Amino acid sequence: MRKYLFLPVIVLIQMLLSADHSAAQNHADTVKTGIYVTSIHDINFKDKEYTVNFWLWLKYKNKDFNFIENLEIPQAKTVDKSFSTIDTSGNEVYLLMKLQCVMKDSWAIDNFPFDHQMLRLSLENSQFDSKSLIFVPDTLGKQFDPRFTLRGWNIDSLKTTSGIKIYETAFGDPAIKIPQTQYSSYKVKIGISRDAIGLFWKMFLGMYVAFLIAYMCFYIHADSIDSRFGLSVGALFAVIGNKYIIDGSLPESTTFTLVDTLHGLTLSFILIIIISTAYSLKMIKREKAEKAARFDRVFAFVLLAVYIVLNVFFIMEALHP
C-alpha cells in the first residue's frame, strides 16, 4: 500500500525531468541548414564508397558556432572545401560552402544489378552538443540539380531531416557522470536506382550463351558421346568463370544474391543436361535409339521452358522486391 502512495511523487519527478530536458532543447540555438547536390559520381561497389559534390548553407544567430573549423561529416573518407563565404553583417550569420566528399557506405547487393541504394550523409558540429545547437532543415526549393545525370543511375528521392546522434562515451570528460554524449545531426538520404538493362546483358550474356551451347547437346546424336560431354563440360567451366568475373567487381556478401541465384540455376541445369546425356547414351547402348531420340526432344523442350520461367521469376523478384 505504501508504494502506491509514492507513485504520484515518482510520476511528478519524471515529468519535471522531461520538462527540464525539453526546456534545455528549447534553449538550444537553432541552425537552419540546407543542401543542394550538384553531382554524385565515382560510385565504387568494390570499395564501398562514392563521391558527392554539394552546396551547404547554414543560418544561425550564435556567432560562437565556428562551422568552418568544426563542421564534421562522420561517414566521410575525405572532405574538400573548394569555396566558403560568411556574412555577419545582420543579426544572423549566413555561411555558404561548396564541398566535395568521398563517402563510405554499405551497399545492398541482393538484387544486383537491379539494385536500389540509399546514400547517406550526415553533418554535425564537433564543438557544441545538442544542449547548445540544434539543426533545422531548410527544405525550400529543390535539393538537387535535376539537369545533371548520374551515369547509369536514376535519383528517386532526396530527403533531409534532423535528429540526435548519441555517442555512448563521455570522451574522457570527468564532469560527465553518465558516459553518454548527444549531438544534433543534419541527415541527408538520397535514393538511387540503377538503369540496369544494358548492364544485365553485358554481365550475363556469356552465362546464357554457355547454357545454350550445353543445350545444343540435345540436337547432337546420342552416340556422339565425346561431342555432347565436351560441350557440356566446357559450358560448365564458362559459367563458373563468368561468375568469378562478376564477383570480382562486387563487395563480399554473406547473403545469396541474384548473381548467385542465376549462376547457381544455370550450373544446375547444365548438370541436368550432362545427366540426361548419360541416360541417352545408356539407352543407345541398349539399342533403343528411337526412344533415346524421343527422350532428347521432349526433355529438351521441358528443360528450356523451366529454365526460362525460373529466370524470369527471379529477375522479376529483383525488379520488384
MARLUMLO-939413 format. One record per residue (C-alpha): residue number from 1; x, y, z. Coordinates in nm, 2 decimals. Example, Ala and Ser with C-alpha at 12.3 -4.5 7.8 and 13.67 -1.06 7.14 Angstrom:
MARLUMLO-939413
<1, <1.23, -0.45, 0.78>>
<2, <1.37, -0.11, 0.71>>
end
This chain:
MARLUMLO-939413
<1, <0.00, 0.00, 0.00>>
<2, <0.28, 0.23, 0.09>>
<3, <0.44, 0.21, -0.26>>
<4, <0.12, 0.33, -0.42>>
<5, <0.14, 0.65, -0.20>>
<6, <0.48, 0.72, -0.36>>
<7, <0.37, 0.65, -0.71>>
<8, <0.23, 1.01, -0.78>>
<9, <0.56, 1.15, -0.65>>
<10, <0.76, 0.94, -0.89>>
<11, <0.54, 1.04, -1.18>>
<12, <0.58, 1.40, -1.09>>
<13, <0.96, 1.37, -1.07>>
<14, <0.97, 1.21, -1.42>>
<15, <0.75, 1.49, -1.56>>
<16, <0.98, 1.75, -1.41>>
<17, <1.29, 1.58, -1.56>>
<18, <1.12, 1.56, -1.90>>
<19, <1.03, 1.92, -1.88>>
<20, <1.39, 2.02, -1.79>>
<21, <1.51, 1.82, -2.09>>
<22, <1.26, 1.98, -2.32>>
<23, <1.35, 2.32, -2.18>>
<24, <1.72, 2.26, -2.24>>
<25, <1.65, 2.17, -2.60>>
<26, <1.42, 2.47, -2.64>>
<27, <1.71, 2.69, -2.51>>
<28, <1.95, 2.54, -2.77>>
<29, <2.03, 2.77, -3.06>>
<30, <1.89, 2.65, -3.39>>
<31, <2.09, 2.63, -3.71>>
<32, <1.88, 2.64, -4.03>>
<33, <2.06, 2.41, -4.27>>
<34, <2.01, 2.35, -4.64>>
<35, <2.18, 2.14, -4.91>>
<36, <2.19, 2.14, -5.29>>
<37, <2.36, 1.84, -5.45>>
<38, <2.53, 1.92, -5.78>>
<39, <2.69, 1.59, -5.86>>
<40, <2.72, 1.22, -5.75>>
<41, <2.99, 1.02, -5.92>>
<42, <3.26, 0.75, -5.88>>
<43, <3.03, 0.50, -5.72>>
<44, <3.27, 0.22, -5.63>>
<45, <3.10, -0.10, -5.53>>
<46, <3.42, -0.29, -5.45>>
<47, <3.55, -0.03, -5.21>>
<48, <3.20, 0.07, -5.08>>
<49, <3.23, 0.44, -5.15>>
<50, <3.11, 0.73, -5.37>>
<51, <3.18, 1.10, -5.43>>
<52, <2.93, 1.37, -5.38>>
<53, <2.96, 1.75, -5.46>>
<54, <2.71, 1.99, -5.29>>
<55, <2.64, 2.34, -5.17>>
<56, <2.58, 2.37, -4.80>>
<57, <2.43, 2.68, -4.62>>
<58, <2.38, 2.74, -4.26>>
<59, <2.19, 3.03, -4.09>>
<60, <2.22, 3.10, -3.71>>
<61, <2.25, 3.37, -3.45>>
<62, <2.51, 3.24, -3.22>>
<63, <2.84, 3.37, -3.36>>
<64, <3.04, 3.12, -3.15>>
<65, <2.94, 2.85, -3.39>>
<66, <3.25, 2.80, -3.60>>
<67, <3.13, 2.57, -3.87>>
<68, <3.43, 2.64, -4.10>>
<69, <3.66, 2.47, -3.85>>
<70, <3.42, 2.24, -3.66>>
<71, <3.19, 2.10, -3.93>>
<72, <3.20, 1.72, -3.91>>
<73, <3.08, 1.47, -4.16>>
<74, <3.11, 1.13, -3.98>>
<75, <3.09, 0.89, -4.27>>
<76, <3.33, 1.09, -4.50>>
<77, <3.66, 0.94, -4.61>>
<78, <3.78, 1.28, -4.73>>
<79, <3.63, 1.63, -4.73>>
<80, <3.75, 1.90, -4.96>>
<81, <3.62, 2.26, -4.93>>
<82, <3.65, 2.45, -5.26>>
<83, <3.46, 2.76, -5.16>>
<84, <3.32, 2.93, -4.85>>
<85, <3.17, 3.27, -4.77>>
<86, <3.03, 3.41, -4.45>>
<87, <2.81, 3.72, -4.39>>
<88, <2.78, 3.85, -4.03>>
<89, <2.65, 4.20, -4.12>>
<90, <2.30, 4.14, -3.98>>
<91, <2.15, 3.98, -3.67>>
<92, <2.20, 3.64, -3.83>>
<93, <2.52, 3.46, -3.96>>
<94, <2.49, 3.33, -4.31>>
<95, <2.75, 3.07, -4.41>>
<96, <2.77, 2.92, -4.76>>
<97, <3.02, 2.64, -4.85>>
<98, <3.08, 2.42, -5.15>>
<99, <3.21, 2.07, -5.05>>
<100, <3.33, 1.75, -5.22>>
<101, <3.32, 1.44, -5.00>>
<102, <3.43, 1.09, -5.07>>
<103, <3.18, 0.89, -4.86>>
<104, <3.20, 0.54, -4.72>>
<105, <2.87, 0.35, -4.72>>
<106, <2.73, 0.00, -4.73>>
<107, <2.56, -0.14, -5.04>>
<108, <2.25, -0.36, -5.07>>
<109, <2.36, -0.61, -5.35>>
<110, <2.10, -0.88, -5.31>>
<111, <1.92, -0.77, -5.63>>
<112, <2.23, -0.66, -5.82>>
<113, <2.22, -0.53, -6.10>>
<114, <1.86, -0.43, -6.04>>
<115, <1.95, -0.28, -5.71>>
<116, <1.82, 0.03, -5.52>>
<117, <2.07, 0.21, -5.30>>
<118, <2.02, 0.46, -5.02>>
<119, <2.32, 0.71, -5.00>>
<120, <2.35, 0.86, -4.65>>
<121, <2.52, 1.18, -4.55>>
<122, <2.51, 1.35, -4.21>>
<123, <2.66, 1.67, -4.06>>
<124, <2.74, 1.76, -3.71>>
<125, <2.92, 2.03, -3.51>>
<126, <3.21, 1.88, -3.31>>
<127, <3.23, 2.17, -3.07>>
<128, <2.87, 2.20, -2.94>>
<129, <2.64, 1.92, -2.83>>
<130, <2.26, 1.91, -2.86>>
<131, <2.21, 2.12, -2.55>>
<132, <2.36, 2.42, -2.73>>
<133, <2.30, 2.35, -3.10>>
<134, <2.00, 2.20, -3.29>>
<135, <1.99, 2.16, -3.67>>
<136, <1.66, 2.26, -3.85>>
<137, <1.63, 2.15, -4.22>>
<138, <1.57, 2.42, -4.48>>
<139, <1.36, 2.24, -4.74>>
<140, <1.26, 2.54, -4.95>>
<141, <1.32, 2.48, -5.32>>
<142, <1.49, 2.18, -5.49>>
<143, <1.77, 2.00, -5.32>>
<144, <1.95, 1.85, -5.62>>
<145, <2.02, 1.96, -5.97>>
<146, <1.76, 1.80, -6.19>>
<147, <1.97, 1.86, -6.50>>
<148, <2.27, 1.66, -6.40>>
<149, <2.28, 1.29, -6.49>>
<150, <2.42, 1.02, -6.27>>
<151, <2.55, 0.79, -6.53>>
<152, <2.38, 0.45, -6.51>>
<153, <2.16, 0.56, -6.22>>
<154, <1.83, 0.74, -6.15>>
<155, <1.77, 0.96, -5.85>>
<156, <1.44, 0.86, -5.69>>
<157, <1.44, 1.08, -5.38>>
<158, <1.64, 1.32, -5.16>>
<159, <1.52, 1.37, -4.81>>
<160, <1.67, 1.59, -4.53>>
<161, <1.59, 1.55, -4.16>>
<162, <1.74, 1.64, -3.83>>
<163, <1.79, 1.42, -3.53>>
<164, <2.01, 1.34, -3.22>>
<165, <2.32, 1.13, -3.26>>
<166, <2.40, 0.95, -2.93>>
<167, <2.76, 0.86, -2.85>>
<168, <2.80, 0.61, -2.57>>
<169, <3.10, 0.78, -2.43>>
<170, <3.19, 1.10, -2.23>>
<171, <3.51, 1.15, -2.45>>
<172, <3.72, 1.15, -2.13>>
<173, <3.53, 1.44, -1.97>>
<174, <3.53, 1.38, -1.59>>
<175, <3.24, 1.63, -1.54>>
<176, <3.01, 1.39, -1.73>>
<177, <2.89, 1.12, -1.49>>
<178, <2.70, 0.91, -1.74>>
<179, <2.92, 0.80, -2.04>>
<180, <2.68, 0.94, -2.30>>
<181, <2.70, 1.25, -2.52>>
<182, <2.44, 1.37, -2.76>>
<183, <2.50, 1.58, -3.07>>
<184, <2.24, 1.73, -3.32>>
<185, <2.27, 1.58, -3.66>>
<186, <2.16, 1.70, -4.01>>
<187, <2.08, 1.39, -4.22>>
<188, <2.05, 1.36, -4.59>>
<189, <1.92, 1.04, -4.76>>
<190, <1.95, 1.00, -5.14>>
<191, <1.76, 0.71, -5.30>>
<192, <1.90, 0.59, -5.63>>
<193, <1.81, 0.31, -5.86>>
<194, <2.03, 0.16, -6.14>>
<195, <1.94, 0.17, -6.50>>
<196, <2.04, -0.19, -6.54>>
<197, <1.90, -0.35, -6.86>>
<198, <2.22, -0.29, -7.06>>
<199, <2.45, -0.38, -6.77>>
<200, <2.25, -0.70, -6.71>>
<201, <2.30, -0.83, -7.06>>
<202, <2.67, -0.72, -7.05>>
<203, <2.73, -0.93, -6.74>>
<204, <2.50, -1.23, -6.80>>
<205, <2.52, -1.28, -7.18>>
<206, <2.82, -1.50, -7.15>>
<207, <2.64, -1.72, -6.90>>
<208, <2.33, -1.76, -7.12>>
<209, <2.55, -1.84, -7.43>>
<210, <2.73, -2.10, -7.23>>
<211, <2.39, -2.26, -7.13>>
<212, <2.27, -2.26, -7.49>>
<213, <2.60, -2.43, -7.60>>
<214, <2.53, -2.70, -7.35>>
<215, <2.17, -2.72, -7.45>>
<216, <2.27, -2.79, -7.81>>
<217, <2.38, -3.14, -7.69>>
<218, <2.01, -3.24, -7.73>>
<219, <2.04, -3.19, -8.11>>
<220, <2.36, -3.40, -8.14>>
<221, <2.30, -3.77, -8.19>>
<222, <2.33, -3.96, -7.86>>
<223, <2.60, -4.19, -7.98>>
<224, <2.84, -3.89, -8.03>>
<225, <2.94, -3.91, -7.67>>
<226, <3.26, -3.70, -7.70>>
<227, <3.09, -3.41, -7.86>>
<228, <2.80, -3.40, -7.61>>
<229, <3.00, -3.43, -7.30>>
<230, <3.27, -3.19, -7.43>>
<231, <3.02, -2.91, -7.49>>
<232, <2.85, -2.96, -7.15>>
<233, <3.17, -2.96, -6.95>>
<234, <3.31, -2.66, -7.15>>
<235, <2.99, -2.47, -7.08>>
<236, <3.01, -2.56, -6.71>>
<237, <3.36, -2.40, -6.68>>
<238, <3.25, -2.10, -6.88>>
<239, <2.96, -2.02, -6.63>>
<240, <3.20, -2.06, -6.34>>
<241, <3.45, -1.82, -6.49>>
<242, <3.17, -1.57, -6.57>>
<243, <3.06, -1.58, -6.20>>
<244, <3.41, -1.52, -6.07>>
<245, <3.45, -1.22, -6.31>>
<246, <3.12, -1.06, -6.17>>
<247, <3.21, -1.14, -5.81>>
<248, <3.54, -0.96, -5.86>>
<249, <3.36, -0.63, -5.91>>
<250, <3.12, -0.67, -5.60>>
<251, <3.19, -0.64, -5.23>>
<252, <3.18, -0.96, -5.03>>
<253, <2.84, -1.07, -4.91>>
<254, <2.71, -1.34, -4.68>>
<255, <2.36, -1.34, -4.85>>
<256, <2.25, -1.53, -5.16>>
<257, <2.23, -1.26, -5.43>>
<258, <2.06, -1.26, -5.77>>
<259, <2.41, -1.31, -5.92>>
<260, <2.45, -1.63, -5.71>>
<261, <2.09, -1.74, -5.79>>
<262, <2.12, -1.71, -6.17>>
<263, <2.46, -1.87, -6.19>>
<264, <2.36, -2.15, -5.95>>
<265, <2.05, -2.21, -6.15>>
<266, <2.25, -2.23, -6.48>>
<267, <2.51, -2.46, -6.33>>
<268, <2.23, -2.69, -6.20>>
<269, <2.06, -2.71, -6.54>>
<270, <2.39, -2.78, -6.72>>
<271, <2.45, -3.06, -6.47>>
<272, <2.10, -3.19, -6.56>>
<273, <2.20, -3.18, -6.93>>
<274, <2.50, -3.39, -6.85>>
<275, <2.29, -3.64, -6.66>>
<276, <2.04, -3.66, -6.94>>
<277, <2.32, -3.72, -7.19>>
<278, <2.44, -4.01, -6.98>>
<279, <2.09, -4.15, -6.97>>
<280, <2.05, -4.12, -7.35>>
<281, <2.38, -4.29, -7.40>>
<282, <2.26, -4.57, -7.18>>
<283, <1.96, -4.62, -7.40>>
<284, <2.18, -4.62, -7.71>>
<285, <2.39, -4.90, -7.56>>
<286, <2.07, -5.10, -7.51>>
<287, <1.98, -5.05, -7.88>>
<288, <1.69, -4.81, -7.80>>
<289, <1.80, -4.53, -8.04>>
<290, <1.44, -4.42, -8.12>>
<291, <1.35, -4.40, -7.76>>
<292, <1.67, -4.20, -7.69>>
<293, <1.59, -3.95, -7.97>>
<294, <1.23, -3.91, -7.84>>
<295, <1.36, -3.85, -7.48>>
<296, <1.60, -3.59, -7.61>>
<297, <1.32, -3.40, -7.80>>
<298, <1.08, -3.40, -7.51>>
<299, <1.33, -3.33, -7.23>>
<300, <1.49, -3.05, -7.43>>
<301, <1.16, -2.87, -7.46>>
<302, <1.07, -2.91, -7.09>>
<303, <1.42, -2.82, -6.97>>
<304, <1.43, -2.50, -7.17>>
<305, <1.08, -2.39, -7.07>>
<306, <1.15, -2.45, -6.70>>
<307, <1.49, -2.26, -6.73>>
<308, <1.33, -1.96, -6.89>>
<309, <1.04, -1.95, -6.64>>
<310, <1.27, -1.96, -6.34>>
<311, <1.50, -1.69, -6.48>>
<312, <1.20, -1.46, -6.55>>
<313, <1.07, -1.53, -6.20>>
<314, <1.39, -1.44, -6.02>>
<315, <1.46, -1.14, -6.23>>
<316, <1.10, -1.00, -6.17>>
<317, <1.15, -1.06, -5.80>>
<318, <1.46, -0.85, -5.81>>
<319, <1.29, -0.58, -6.01>>
<320, <1.00, -0.56, -5.77>>
<321, <1.13, -0.65, -5.42>>
end
